[in-house]
């Protein structure tokens, strides 16, 4: 277990879009659309990156397929800057694909909106509060984690919706694992302040740091889960930046009408 959280293995949902979903959440929260897109077909990878070398038309077509598969009217995404700025979506907007600028996290209580973050080793963090129907989708690399993006999102949910951390559920999706992620001492110091800092390069588990941070805010251990999937080691289902890929998968989260 990473930092005391339970480990779960996402399962591939049925359909033409390669979406790996949290099996417990799928059963417990049928009003939730959630998961992380995967690599998909070998001959036509499901790359959703909008800033790489692939033709934009191909990427947008995949975004349209993702939107259709979600059953939600609007998909929101943002150019990410590895920081901790959040955007609160208080309106769904016109049907289609909405591309914003400069945010690494999204929060909403609106139904019919799919909020997304792009990852390829960084951690897609999903936060949900069933009591207030508020959800957050966060891009947490080491910089965002060090800047407190997850804590900021939880604080905003508490301040704006009176959500209680004790009732929240947090999932750290497919990302590079601690055994594959070797970084310098400055990263260790930033991600795990107050902990011993190695003298040279050493492995770090960013998801374990996120788990510790959310539990310190009061999210119960039984409500915190971590994916068993590593995007780097022996994992053909996801893109990995450290593995040499320029492609991107998406962490996605949204709400339909409660059933």
N, C-alpha and C positions, 0 to 999 in steps of 0.2 A: 504494500500500500504506500502511496505517495503522501507523506506528511500526515498519515492517519486517515486519509480518505479511502473510500471503497473504490476498487478498480472495476470498470465495466468494459465490455467489448462491443463497440457499435456494430450493428448488422446492416447489411445492404438492403435498402427498401426495394420493393418491386417497382418496375417502370424503366423507361429509357434513360432517365437522368440518374447518374450514379450518386445516390445520396445515402450516406452512412448515418443511421439514426440511433439514438440512445434507446435501447429496448425497454427499459423500465419506464422512461418518460412517455414512450409511445403508448404503453398500456395505461399508465396512471393519469396522463394529461392528454386525452384525445382531441382537445381543442387547440393543441400546440402543433405548429409546424417547426421541426427542428432537425439539426444534423450538420454534417460536413460533407460537401461534395468530394468526389474522388477522381482518380485519374481516368477511370472509364476504359473505353476500348483502346487497345494497343495501336490500332491503325488510325484512330481519330480521338486523341486524348481530349478530355473534357476540360480544357484550359479556359478559365474565366478571366484571365488577366487582361486588363484594358490598356496597359502601358508597355507591353512587351513587343516582340517582333512580329507576332501573328497578325494577319489582316483583321482590322477592327470589325468588319462585317461578320466574320466567323465567330468572333467572341460575342458579339451582340446577339447573334442567332442562338448561341448556347444560353445566354441570359434569358432570352425569350422562352426557351424550352424550360429553364428552371422556374420562371414565373408561372408558366402553364402547369407544370407539375405540382407547384405549391398550392394552386387553387386560390391564390391571393391576387388582388388587383394591382398592387404596386410593390416593386422591389426597390429598396434604397441601398445605395453603396456610396463610399466616399474614398477619395484619394487619401491614403494613409501616410502619416509622417512620423510614426514610431514615438508618439507622445501620449498625452493623457486627456486630450480634449474630447468632450462628449457632445453629442447633439440629441436633444429631446424632440422627438416627433410628436407633436400635438395634433397634427392633421395628417390624413392619409395622402391627400393629393390626387392628381389625375392619374388614371390607369396608365401603367407603363413602367419604364425603368428610370429611376431617378439617380443621377450621379452628382455627388456633392464634392466639396473640396476641404481637406485639412482636418478630418476628424478620425479618431481611431476607435470610437465607441458610439453606440446608438442605444437610446432608451425610448420605449413607447408603451402607452396603454391603449393604443388604437388597434382595432381588429381590421384585417384585410391588408396589412402592411408587413412585408418580409424584410427585416433588417439583416444586413450581411457585412462580413469582414473578410478580407483576403489574407490567406496564410499559405506558407510553404515551409514550415518549421516552427514559426511562432505559434502561440497557443490561442485557439478560438475559445473564448470563455462565454458560456451562456449562464445568465442569472435570471431566475423567474421567481415571482411572488404570486402564488395562486390566489391568495386572499384578496389582493388589490388588482389582479390582472395587469401587472406591470412586468415587462421583460427587458433585458439588456443583452446586447451582443457586443463583445469586446475583442479587440485585437491586442494581445498581450505578448509582445516580444520581451526581451530582457529590459529594454529601455522603458517600455510602457509599464512593465511590472514594477521597475524601480521608481517610476514616477507616480505609482499608486493608482493606475487607471481602474483597477477592480474595486479598490476601496472608495474611490470617488464615485463610481457608479452606484455602489450600495448606499453611500451617504445621500446621493441625489434621490434615490428611490425612497429612502426614509424621510427626507425633508419634504419632498414634493407630494408623496402619496401616503405618508405615514405607514409605509411598509415596515414590517418587523423582521430583522435579520433572522430571528428564531424560526420564522416560517418560510424563509427563502430556500431555494435549491440552486446549487452551483455545479456546473460541469465543465471540466477542462478537456477539450476535445483532442483529436489527433495532432500531435506535435513531436518535435524532436525530443528524445528521452535523455535522461541524465547521463547515461553511458555513452551517448553519441555526441554530446554537446560540450566541447572543450573550449574554455575561454580564459582570458587573462584575469589577474587579481582585481583589476578595477571593476570588472563585471560582478565578481563575487561580492565585493564591498557594496556595490550599488543595489544588487538584488537582495542580498541578505545582510542588511546593516546590523551591526552588533554581534555578528557571528565571526569566528576565526577566518582570516583571509589567507589563502595559500600564497606562497612566495612566487610561484610561477604559474604557468597555465595548468588548469585542472578542470575536471568535469563539474557541471552544475545542472541541477534539475529545477527548471523554472516553474514547472507545474507544482512541485512540492512547496515552493515559496508562495505561490498563489493560494494553495490550500491553507498554509499556515496563516496567511494574511486574512482570509475570509473567516476562518475559525476564530481568530482574535477579535473579529467584529461581532461574533455571536452566532454565526451560521452553524447549526449542529453538524457534527461529524457525519451522522447518518444521512444528511442531505447533501453531502459533497462527494462528487464522483470524479474519477480521472480515467481517461481512455487508456486502454492497454496498447493502442496503436502508436508506433513510432514512425514518423514520416521518413526517417533516415535509414534505419538498420533493417535490411531484408524485407522492406515493405513495398510491394509493387502497387499498392492500391492508392497511394498518395504521392503528390509532387514534393520534392525536397530541394530547397535552395542550396543547402550544404552538399547535397548529392549531385549538384550540377544542373538542376532544372531551373528554367526561368518562368515556368508556368505557375499558375496559382489556382488553389481550390478555395472554396468559400465556406465559412461558418455561417449558418443561416438560422433565423429564429423569427417566428411570427405567430399570430393567433387568428383562428377562425372563430365563428360563433360557437359557443359551448354546446356540446351535444349531450 
